[in-house]
Amino acid sequence: MKYCDAHCHLANLSQLMPLEPLIREATEHDITRYLSSALTKADLEWYEAYSKDFNILYSAGMHPNFEPCDLDFQDIKRLCEQGKIWAIGEIGMDKGNSELALMKANFVKQLDLAMDFRLPVVLHIVGHQQEAYEILREYPLKYLIHGYAGSVEAFRNFMKLDSYFTISERVLREDKRDLLKELLKSRRFLFETDITQYYVVEGEANPLLRLESVIQTIAELFKVDTAILQRLQAANYQLLTGQSI
């Protein structure tokens, strides 16, 4: 059984490090699939060139709070029409963006597009959890809520949707233990690194291998066999993407 890094930014990471040797090493550790996000026009060029070689499915979206994001609605629509992307995203709401009306308008516009093309949506929700839920409940789509680390109550709301969640390092903290238990209990999880060039630690040889650490930590905390975690992620990956790991 293999692993998928269910949320990362490999095009962005490639600006800092050559990816071919990193991916080759990751494959030796059973990390063989990637759900990666495009947020810039330069990202799109990289995925066009390398996604098939590296077993990458990529999404694209207008991020709610990432200044370098230069994709516009027409970019996303073109990618949908051409069948290039597996999902729209990451999109959503972020409390760090003070332009609430514009952020909501972009969010809704992209959800409408996802409905038109029946595509899943990769969500970035930081704050505004209830408001985001009230919007999303109007759209019967599949959702991958990446790196969720909000309240347990909001998580239970999002579970009313057709939602899956990526588990990352940020939810391994002691103060998030109740949320982590709920995530595992739901069985609707995948694992992520969320790696970008900005998150690489000085001297870190291969940040893609962080995925192993996340999975191993969970296995040790909850006395769960990693093979069970692998099988659950593989099943959820197939439900989301229609492909097998």
C-alpha positions as CSV (number, residue, x, y, z in Angstrom):
1,M,0.0,0.0,0.0
2,K,1.3,3.4,-1.0
3,Y,0.9,7.0,0.4
4,C,-0.3,10.2,-1.0
5,D,0.7,13.7,0.0
6,A,-2.8,15.1,-0.2
7,H,-1.9,18.8,-0.1
8,C,1.3,20.3,-1.2
9,H,2.8,23.0,-3.4
10,L,5.4,21.2,-5.5
11,A,5.7,23.8,-8.2
12,N,6.4,26.4,-5.6
13,L,8.9,24.1,-3.9
14,S,10.7,23.5,-7.2
15,Q,11.8,27.1,-7.2
16,L,14.0,26.3,-4.2
17,M,15.0,22.6,-4.7
18,P,15.3,20.2,-7.6
19,L,12.3,17.9,-7.2
20,E,13.3,14.8,-9.2
21,P,15.7,13.4,-6.6
22,L,13.4,14.3,-3.8
23,I,10.4,12.5,-5.4
24,R,12.6,9.5,-6.3
25,E,13.6,9.2,-2.6
26,A,10.0,9.7,-1.5
27,T,9.0,6.8,-3.8
28,E,11.4,4.6,-1.9
29,H,9.4,5.5,1.2
30,D,6.1,4.5,-0.5
31,I,5.0,8.1,-1.1
32,T,3.9,7.8,-4.7
33,R,1.0,10.3,-5.3
34,Y,0.6,14.0,-4.8
35,L,-2.4,16.3,-4.8
36,S,-0.7,19.7,-5.4
37,S,-2.0,23.2,-5.7
38,A,-1.3,25.8,-8.3
39,L,-1.7,29.4,-7.1
40,T,0.3,31.3,-9.8
41,K,0.6,31.4,-13.6
42,A,4.2,30.1,-13.2
43,D,2.9,27.2,-11.2
44,L,0.6,26.2,-14.1
45,E,3.6,26.2,-16.5
46,W,5.5,23.8,-14.1
47,Y,2.5,21.4,-13.7
48,E,1.9,21.3,-17.4
49,A,5.5,20.2,-17.9
50,Y,6.0,17.8,-15.0
51,S,2.7,16.6,-13.4
52,K,2.4,13.4,-15.4
53,D,6.1,12.5,-14.9
54,F,5.8,12.8,-11.1
55,N,2.2,11.3,-10.5
56,I,0.8,14.7,-9.6
57,L,-2.9,15.7,-9.8
58,Y,-3.1,19.4,-9.4
59,S,-5.8,21.9,-8.6
60,A,-5.9,25.6,-9.1
61,G,-7.7,28.5,-7.5
62,M,-7.7,32.1,-6.3
63,H,-6.4,31.8,-2.8
64,P,-8.2,34.0,-0.2
65,N,-5.0,35.3,1.4
66,F,-1.8,34.6,-0.5
67,E,-0.4,37.8,-2.1
68,P,1.7,36.1,-4.8
69,C,-1.5,34.4,-6.2
70,D,-1.9,35.9,-9.6
71,L,-4.5,33.5,-11.1
72,D,-7.8,35.0,-12.2
73,F,-11.2,33.6,-12.8
74,Q,-10.6,33.1,-16.5
75,D,-7.5,31.1,-15.8
76,I,-9.5,28.7,-13.6
77,K,-12.3,28.5,-16.1
78,R,-9.9,27.6,-18.9
79,L,-8.3,24.9,-16.9
80,C,-11.8,23.4,-16.2
81,E,-12.7,23.5,-19.8
82,Q,-9.5,21.8,-20.8
83,G,-9.8,19.1,-18.1
84,K,-6.4,20.0,-16.7
85,I,-7.3,20.1,-13.0
86,W,-8.8,17.5,-10.6
87,A,-10.3,20.1,-8.4
88,I,-10.7,23.9,-7.9
89,G,-8.6,25.2,-5.0
90,E,-7.3,26.0,-2.7
91,I,-10.1,28.6,-2.2
92,G,-12.1,29.7,0.8
93,M,-12.0,32.3,3.5
94,D,-9.2,33.6,5.7
95,K,-9.5,36.0,8.7
96,G,-6.2,37.6,7.6
97,N,-7.9,39.1,4.5
98,S,-9.6,42.4,5.5
99,E,-11.4,42.7,2.1
100,L,-14.3,40.4,3.2
101,A,-16.8,41.3,0.5
102,L,-14.3,40.7,-2.3
103,M,-13.0,37.5,-0.7
104,K,-16.6,36.1,-0.4
105,A,-17.4,37.1,-4.0
106,N,-14.4,35.3,-5.3
107,F,-15.2,32.3,-3.2
108,V,-18.8,32.0,-4.4
109,K,-17.8,32.6,-8.0
110,Q,-15.3,29.7,-7.9
111,L,-17.9,27.5,-6.2
112,D,-20.3,28.2,-9.0
113,L,-17.6,27.2,-11.4
114,A,-17.1,23.9,-9.5
115,M,-20.8,23.3,-9.8
116,D,-20.8,23.9,-13.5
117,F,-18.0,21.4,-14.1
118,R,-18.8,19.0,-11.2
119,L,-15.4,19.3,-9.7
120,P,-14.3,18.8,-6.1
121,V,-13.1,21.8,-4.2
122,V,-10.0,22.1,-2.0
123,L,-10.8,24.4,0.8
124,H,-8.6,26.8,2.9
125,I,-10.7,27.9,5.9
126,V,-9.0,30.0,8.6
127,G,-11.5,31.7,10.7
128,H,-15.0,32.6,9.3
129,Q,-15.9,28.9,9.9
130,Q,-19.6,29.4,10.4
131,E,-19.9,31.8,7.5
132,A,-18.0,29.4,5.2
133,Y,-20.2,26.6,6.2
134,E,-23.4,28.6,5.5
135,I,-22.1,29.2,2.0
136,L,-20.8,25.7,1.3
137,R,-24.1,24.0,2.4
138,E,-25.7,25.5,-0.8
139,Y,-23.2,23.6,-3.0
140,P,-23.5,19.8,-3.1
141,L,-19.9,19.2,-4.0
142,K,-17.0,17.0,-2.7
143,Y,-14.7,19.0,-0.4
144,L,-11.1,18.5,0.7
145,I,-10.6,20.8,3.7
146,H,-6.8,21.0,3.9
147,G,-4.9,21.3,7.2
148,Y,-8.0,21.8,9.2
149,A,-7.2,23.0,12.7
150,G,-10.3,24.9,13.8
151,S,-12.9,24.1,16.4
152,V,-14.4,20.6,17.0
153,E,-17.9,22.2,16.7
154,A,-17.1,23.7,13.2
155,F,-15.6,20.3,12.2
156,R,-18.9,18.6,13.0
157,N,-20.7,21.2,10.8
158,F,-18.3,20.5,7.9
159,M,-18.9,16.8,8.4
160,K,-22.5,17.4,7.4
161,L,-21.1,18.2,3.9
162,D,-19.4,15.6,1.6
163,S,-16.1,16.6,3.2
164,Y,-12.7,15.0,3.6
165,F,-9.9,16.5,5.7
166,T,-6.1,16.5,5.4
167,I,-4.2,15.9,8.6
168,S,-1.0,17.9,9.0
169,E,1.6,18.7,11.6
170,R,-0.4,21.6,12.9
171,V,-3.1,19.3,14.3
172,L,-0.6,17.1,16.1
173,R,-0.2,19.7,18.9
174,E,-1.4,18.7,22.4
175,D,-4.1,21.5,22.4
176,K,-5.6,19.9,19.2
177,R,-5.8,16.4,20.5
178,D,-9.6,16.4,20.8
179,L,-9.9,17.5,17.2
180,L,-7.4,14.9,16.0
181,K,-9.5,12.2,17.7
182,E,-12.6,13.5,15.8
183,L,-10.7,13.5,12.5
184,L,-9.6,9.9,13.0
185,K,-13.0,8.8,14.2
186,S,-14.6,10.2,11.0
187,R,-12.4,8.0,8.8
188,R,-12.6,10.7,6.2
189,F,-9.0,11.8,6.3
190,L,-5.8,12.0,4.2
191,F,-2.4,13.2,5.1
192,E,-0.5,16.3,4.0
193,T,2.8,18.2,4.3
194,D,1.5,21.5,2.8
195,I,5.1,21.9,1.8
196,T,6.2,25.1,-0.1
197,Q,9.6,26.7,-0.5
198,Y,8.7,28.9,2.5
199,Y,8.3,26.0,4.9
200,V,11.6,24.3,4.2
201,V,13.9,24.2,7.3
202,E,17.5,25.2,6.8
203,G,19.5,22.0,6.1
204,E,16.4,19.9,5.5
205,A,17.4,17.3,2.9
206,N,14.0,16.1,1.8
207,P,10.9,17.9,3.1
208,L,8.6,15.5,1.2
209,L,9.5,12.9,3.9
210,R,7.7,14.9,6.5
211,L,4.6,12.9,5.5
212,E,6.2,9.8,7.1
213,S,6.6,11.7,10.4
214,V,3.0,12.8,10.5
215,I,1.7,9.3,9.9
216,Q,4.1,7.7,12.3
217,T,3.2,10.2,15.1
218,I,-0.5,9.4,14.7
219,A,0.2,5.7,14.7
220,E,2.2,6.0,17.9
221,L,-0.3,8.4,19.6
222,F,-3.3,6.2,19.0
223,K,-1.7,2.8,18.8
224,V,-3.0,2.3,15.2
225,D,-1.2,0.2,12.6
226,T,0.1,2.4,9.8
227,A,-1.3,-0.2,7.3
228,I,-4.8,0.8,8.5
229,L,-4.0,4.5,8.1
230,Q,-2.7,3.7,4.6
231,R,-5.8,1.8,3.6
232,L,-8.2,4.5,4.8
233,Q,-6.3,7.2,3.0
234,A,-6.2,5.1,-0.2
235,A,-9.9,4.6,-0.1
236,N,-10.5,8.4,0.5
237,Y,-8.1,9.3,-2.3
238,Q,-10.1,7.1,-4.7
239,L,-13.4,8.5,-3.6
240,L,-12.1,12.1,-4.1
241,T,-10.2,11.7,-7.4
242,G,-11.6,8.6,-9.0
243,Q,-8.1,7.2,-9.2
244,S,-6.2,4.6,-7.1
245,I,-3.0,5.2,-5.2
